[in-house]
Amino acid sequence: MKEDQDWVDVGTIEDVPPRGARLIKAPQGPVALFRTADDVLFALDDRCPHRGGPLSQGIVHGHCVTCPLHNLVINLETGNTQQPEDGRVSSYKVEQRDGRILLNLRALPHEDIA
């Protein structure tokens, strides 16, 4: 595991279903760890920015997740919502090392995407 205390070991890729998510209980609240069909991993706060829906229960398609409450689509890479909605959910770095998934519990800075 990394020496930086912000990184935590959260399992293996097999622990996350393809095109699905696994809920991680973090000190700052629940984080959803997503696995896309092409086996890329992403992590977002498990709370839709619109109505607070559990994103871990949403539908993963491409590199996006659709909120189960009202179909808001969120980009897994940036945490940004798709138009016409305006919003963002915090995202986290994820790495795979020696067959293990490492999650950085420090949220990435919010950046405006043009």
C-alpha positions, 0 to 999 in steps of 0.5 A: 500500500502507498505510504501516504495516509490518504490512500486506503486499500478497498479490495480487488477489481473482482469486488466491484461488479462490471458496470456496477458499484461498491459502497465504501464507508469513508470518514467523510461519508459514503463513497461509490466505487464504480467499475465500467464495462472496460474495467476502468475504476472511478470513485464519487461521493455516493450522493447525487448533487440534485436530490441526494440519490444513492449513485451506487445504485445507479446505472453505469453506462460508458464512463457515466452513471445515471442517478436512480431517483430522477435519471440525472447523468453524471460523468464518472471522470469529472463528477460533472452532471450532463446538460441541461442540469448544472452540478458536480459531485466530488470525485476521488483518485483510484489506482490499482497496484499489485492486484489491489484497489487503492482509493485516495480519500482526499477529494479532487479539486473542483475544476470548471470543464468547458 
